[in-house]
Amino acid sequence: MRSDKLHVTRWLRPGRWLLATCALSLALNGCGYQFKVEGTGPTIGVSSPAGAKPASAPRMTVLNFQNKTFEPNLELKFTNYTRHEFSAGGGVEVVNSRDGADLVLKGEILNVVMPSLSFTQTGTFESRVVVTVRAVVEDLHSGKTVWDERATAASEFFISNDLQFNRVLQTRALEQAGRLVAEDLATRFLSSRESVAKTAPAQAEAPASK
């Protein structure tokens, strides 16, 4: 089924486009309606991605996480999750090297526990993965620590009689918890930067004590 717009576009003759446009303009003006466009509008050949960073965004490099747990192969995954989340919503420009970077993030996977959620005397039916991560951000120009936070996230998975399949489900739960931790850390870091930006002008405008 064609929409009304497509139907009019197909059957309206070229010679009547101007008359139709004028009539529409007069009708709208007479009824009190008005089209208004604000801003510069779209520019041909120039795109503005939704996740674009402001020009003043600091450049951050994220070092590979240290895995202090007995769960293998988590450090690279958690590092990639953190790089992605900070690049998307941390208010920074994530770079691959210390060269030219303003900040460096060092992460540690501190703890992984898997408590049982649903079980009987014969076995466990559902379990949970709980991951705790610490992230420290240092200013490479001053050498000082500017941010130090811990975040914890959890994800559940079901247990079956297939041990290999259980391991797959457990790995997916660990990955999900890692993504949630990275998202939480990025949100907290952005919030801390916004808080500092708001308090700085207030301190600058405060009158000097006599």
N, C-alpha and C positions, 0 to 999 in steps of 0.2 A: 504494500500500500504506500503510495506517494504522499508526502506531507503537503500541506497547503502551499508552503514556500516553493517547493519543487514544481508543483502544479502551475503556479502563477509564472514562474520563471520560464517554463517551457512554452506556454501559450501566449504570453504577452509579446506583441510584436515590437521589434526594435524601434520603430518610429514613435511608439507611445510611451517609451521609458521616461522621457523628459516630462511629459504631461502628468504621468502617474506620480513622479517624484514631487513635482510642484503641488499637486493636489494633496498628497500626503502631508507635505510640509505645512500648507495652509490649514488643513484640518487639525493638525496637532497644535499649531499656534493658537488657533481659534478656541480650542478647548482648554488652553492653559498648560499644555504639556510642552516640555522643552528637553532636547537632548543636550547634554553637557559632558565634555571630555576634559579631564584634568590630567596634568602631568605631561611628560614629553611624548608618550605614546610609544609604540613599537618602532624599532629602528631596523631597517633591512640590513641583513648581513651581520648583526650583532646579537648575541644571545646572552642572557643573564641566568645562569643556572640557579636553581632554588637553594642549593647549599653553598652558594658563593660566600666567601669570607670577606669581611671588611678589610680595607687596606692596612689598618693598624693591627690586624690579627698577628700574634706572635707565632713564630715558627717553632714547632716541637718535634723532636725525634723520640721515638719510643723504642727503648732497648728490649732485647729478648727477655722474657720473664724468667725468673728463677723458680724452679719447681722444688719445693721443700716437702712434697708429699711422696707417697709410695705409688701413686697413680702415674703410669708412664705416658709420654707423648702429649702432655697438656701444655707445655710451655710455649710451643710455636703457635698452637691454636689460640690460646689466650692472648698472646701478643698480637696476632692478626685481628682478633675481635676488638681489642683495645684501639689499635690503629684505625680501624674502620669507624668505630663509634666516636672517637675524638675528632676525626676528620669530618664526620657528618654533623656532630652536634656538640663539640667541645669548645667552639669559638677559637680554634687554633688552625694553623696550616701545618699538617703533618708532613715532615720531610724524612728522607731515608738516612741522612747523615748528620753528625754533629756539626760539620762545616756549614756555617751560616745559620745554624739553629740558635734560638733564644732560650729554649727550655728543653730539658731532657726528663723523660718519665721512666722510672725504674719500678718494675712490678715484681711481686713475689706471690706465688700461690702458697698460702700458709697452711691450709687445712682442707681435707676432703673427708667427709663422714657420710655414711649411708645407713641411717636408721630405718628399721622396718615400720611400715605403716599398717599393714594388714597381715596377720599371720595366725596360725593355729599350732597345735603341738606337733603336727607333721611337716610344716613348712611355712614359707613366707609367700604371700600373694602379691604384695605391693611394697615397694621400697622408695626411698627418697635420697637424692644426692644433694648435699649441702656443701657449698664451696665458699671459702673465705680467701679474699685477695687483699693485699696491701699495695697501694700505689703512692710513690713519692715523686714529686716534681721539683727539680732544681733549676735555678736560674744560672745559665752557663756564663753570664757576664759577671755576676757577683759571687757565684759559687754557693749561694745560700739556698736552703730548702724553703720553697714558697707554698708548698701544699703537701699534706700527708694524710691519707685517708685509708680506711679499711671498708670493704664492702662484702656482703654475704648474699648469696642467691641460692635458690633451691629449685629442683625439678624432680618430678615423680616418674616412676616407671613400674610396669607390672612384671611379675616373675612367672615364668613358665617352666615346664619340665625340660626344655631344651637349653642346656648350659651355654651353647654357642650363641643362640639367639638372645639369651639373657645378657650376654656380654655386649651384644650390639645395642640393645636397649639402654644398657648402663652407659655406654659411650655416648649415645645420643643425649641422654639426660645430662651428662657432664658438659657436653658442648652447649646445650641450652642454658645451663647454669652459667657457663662462661660468657655467653652473649649477654645475659641479664646483668652480670657483674660489670662487664665493660660499659654497657649502657648507663648503669647507675653511676659509675665513676665519671663518665663524660658529663652527665647531667649535673653532678655535684661540682665538678671543676668549673663548668660554665657558670653555675650559680655563684660560686666564690669569686670569679672574675667580675661578674656584674655587681656584686656587693662592694668590692673594692673600688670599682669605677664610680659607684654612687657616693661612697663616703669620701673619696678624694676631693671632689669639688667643694663639699661641705666643710672639710677641714681647711681648705685653701681660703674660703670666704669667712671663716670664723675670725672675729676681731681679736687683735692681740691684747693680752691682759696688761693692765697698767701696773 
